[in-house]
């Protein structure tokens, strides 16, 4: 079975968006299938080798606390049936 790669709109486009909610700052993004260009719901977005992370919504969107940027070096994005992708947190914009 050929595994699809996650196309991370987050990597290229969405990471420039910062939200300022009441409880702190977030970086928001969307996980999208590379081939189908469809959102990937319930993907795990976490700090590699740490128990810190979030799950994408039904539409593939997620928000990670800005403090995650200081908690680790690599963001790991995974979902059943897809190849796990890694993203250096240092490239994220505040």
KOLVEXKOL-669565 format. One record per residue (C-alpha): residue in three letters; x, y, z. Coordinates in nm, 4 decimals, always signed. Layout:
N
<r: ALA; xx: X; yy: Y; zz: Z>
...
// end
This chain:
94
<r: UNK; xx: +0.0000; yy: +0.0000; zz: +0.0000>
<r: UNK; xx: +0.1434; yy: +0.3335; zz: -0.1028>
<r: UNK; xx: +0.1511; yy: +0.5821; zz: +0.1819>
<r: UNK; xx: +0.0567; yy: +0.9401; zz: +0.1063>
<r: UNK; xx: +0.2730; yy: +1.2236; zz: +0.2321>
<r: UNK; xx: +0.1120; yy: +1.4913; zz: +0.4391>
<r: UNK; xx: +0.1241; yy: +1.8173; zz: +0.2579>
<r: UNK; xx: +0.1676; yy: +2.0770; zz: +0.5226>
<r: UNK; xx: +0.0104; yy: +2.3994; zz: +0.4208>
<r: UNK; xx: +0.1305; yy: +2.4913; zz: +0.7660>
<r: UNK; xx: +0.4884; yy: +2.4689; zz: +0.6472>
<r: UNK; xx: +0.4469; yy: +2.6978; zz: +0.3530>
<r: UNK; xx: +0.1549; yy: +2.9276; zz: +0.4147>
<r: UNK; xx: -0.0298; yy: +2.9119; zz: +0.7430>
<r: UNK; xx: +0.2460; yy: +2.9505; zz: +0.9971>
<r: UNK; xx: +0.2565; yy: +3.3220; zz: +0.9494>
<r: UNK; xx: -0.0846; yy: +3.3520; zz: +1.1154>
<r: UNK; xx: -0.0736; yy: +3.4209; zz: +1.4865>
<r: UNK; xx: -0.3841; yy: +3.4406; zz: +1.7007>
<r: UNK; xx: -0.4040; yy: +3.6437; zz: +2.0190>
<r: UNK; xx: -0.6717; yy: +3.4809; zz: +2.2369>
<r: UNK; xx: -0.7332; yy: +3.5632; zz: +2.6014>
<r: UNK; xx: -0.5117; yy: +3.2884; zz: +2.7401>
<r: UNK; xx: -0.1972; yy: +3.3350; zz: +2.5326>
<r: UNK; xx: -0.0511; yy: +3.3280; zz: +2.1841>
<r: UNK; xx: -0.1003; yy: +3.0519; zz: +1.9292>
<r: UNK; xx: +0.0305; yy: +2.9583; zz: +1.5895>
<r: UNK; xx: -0.2463; yy: +2.8150; zz: +1.3735>
<r: UNK; xx: -0.2241; yy: +2.5820; zz: +1.0768>
<r: UNK; xx: -0.3909; yy: +2.3223; zz: +0.8594>
<r: UNK; xx: -0.2814; yy: +1.9696; zz: +0.7699>
<r: UNK; xx: -0.3656; yy: +1.8793; zz: +0.4074>
<r: UNK; xx: -0.3177; yy: +1.5603; zz: +0.2013>
<r: UNK; xx: -0.0507; yy: +1.6214; zz: -0.0648>
<r: UNK; xx: -0.2254; yy: +1.4310; zz: -0.3426>
<r: UNK; xx: -0.5940; yy: +1.4959; zz: -0.2783>
<r: UNK; xx: -0.5520; yy: +1.8500; zz: -0.1385>
<r: UNK; xx: -0.8122; yy: +1.7516; zz: +0.1242>
<r: UNK; xx: -0.7892; yy: +1.8358; zz: +0.4966>
<r: UNK; xx: -0.6513; yy: +1.5630; zz: +0.7227>
<r: UNK; xx: -0.8744; yy: +1.5459; zz: +1.0318>
<r: UNK; xx: -0.7475; yy: +1.4226; zz: +1.3673>
<r: UNK; xx: -0.3767; yy: +1.4362; zz: +1.2751>
<r: UNK; xx: -0.1393; yy: +1.4485; zz: +1.5710>
<r: UNK; xx: +0.0822; yy: +1.7590; zz: +1.5869>
<r: UNK; xx: +0.3387; yy: +1.7240; zz: +1.8670>
<r: UNK; xx: +0.6861; yy: +1.8042; zz: +1.9873>
<r: UNK; xx: +0.9121; yy: +1.5165; zz: +1.8829>
<r: UNK; xx: +1.0045; yy: +1.2868; zz: +2.1739>
<r: UNK; xx: +0.7828; yy: +1.4827; zz: +2.4164>
<r: UNK; xx: +0.4306; yy: +1.4396; zz: +2.5481>
<r: UNK; xx: +0.3258; yy: +1.7848; zz: +2.4211>
<r: UNK; xx: +0.0901; yy: +1.8165; zz: +2.1289>
<r: UNK; xx: -0.2517; yy: +1.8798; zz: +1.9791>
<r: UNK; xx: -0.4917; yy: +1.7059; zz: +1.7396>
<r: UNK; xx: -0.6178; yy: +1.8701; zz: +1.4212>
<r: UNK; xx: -0.9911; yy: +1.9419; zz: +1.3936>
<r: UNK; xx: -1.2332; yy: +1.7797; zz: +1.1477>
<r: UNK; xx: -1.1290; yy: +2.0410; zz: +0.8887>
<r: UNK; xx: -0.7550; yy: +1.9744; zz: +0.9442>
<r: UNK; xx: -0.6929; yy: +2.2982; zz: +1.1343>
<r: UNK; xx: -0.5035; yy: +2.3215; zz: +1.4594>
<r: UNK; xx: -0.3517; yy: +2.5759; zz: +1.6976>
<r: UNK; xx: -0.0328; yy: +2.5147; zz: +1.8904>
<r: UNK; xx: +0.0656; yy: +2.7291; zz: +2.1872>
<r: UNK; xx: +0.3568; yy: +2.9565; zz: +2.1045>
<r: UNK; xx: +0.5362; yy: +2.8199; zz: +2.4115>
<r: UNK; xx: +0.5843; yy: +2.4907; zz: +2.2202>
<r: UNK; xx: +0.8480; yy: +2.6754; zz: +2.0187>
<r: UNK; xx: +1.0699; yy: +2.6830; zz: +2.3270>
<r: UNK; xx: +0.9816; yy: +2.3280; zz: +2.4391>
<r: UNK; xx: +1.1507; yy: +2.1416; zz: +2.1539>
<r: UNK; xx: +1.3295; yy: +2.1600; zz: +1.8226>
<r: UNK; xx: +1.1067; yy: +1.9536; zz: +1.5932>
<r: UNK; xx: +0.7320; yy: +1.9438; zz: +1.5328>
<r: UNK; xx: +0.6147; yy: +1.5947; zz: +1.4321>
<r: UNK; xx: +0.2911; yy: +1.5613; zz: +1.2324>
<r: UNK; xx: +0.1374; yy: +1.2181; zz: +1.1932>
<r: UNK; xx: -0.1903; yy: +1.0472; zz: +1.1071>
<r: UNK; xx: -0.2909; yy: +0.6866; zz: +1.0477>
<r: UNK; xx: -0.2374; yy: +0.5974; zz: +0.6812>
<r: UNK; xx: +0.0049; yy: +0.8845; zz: +0.6183>
<r: UNK; xx: +0.3792; yy: +0.9178; zz: +0.6360>
<r: UNK; xx: +0.4956; yy: +1.1116; zz: +0.9435>
<r: UNK; xx: +0.6415; yy: +1.4520; zz: +0.8621>
<r: UNK; xx: +0.8813; yy: +1.6611; zz: +1.0712>
<r: UNK; xx: +0.9122; yy: +2.0391; zz: +1.0750>
<r: UNK; xx: +1.1770; yy: +2.2480; zz: +1.2482>
<r: UNK; xx: +1.0046; yy: +2.4751; zz: +1.4976>
<r: UNK; xx: +1.2678; yy: +2.7439; zz: +1.4462>
<r: UNK; xx: +1.1152; yy: +2.8315; zz: +1.1067>
<r: UNK; xx: +0.7800; yy: +2.9192; zz: +1.2633>
<r: UNK; xx: +0.7029; yy: +3.2875; zz: +1.2849>
<r: UNK; xx: +0.5655; yy: +3.4536; zz: +1.5934>
// end
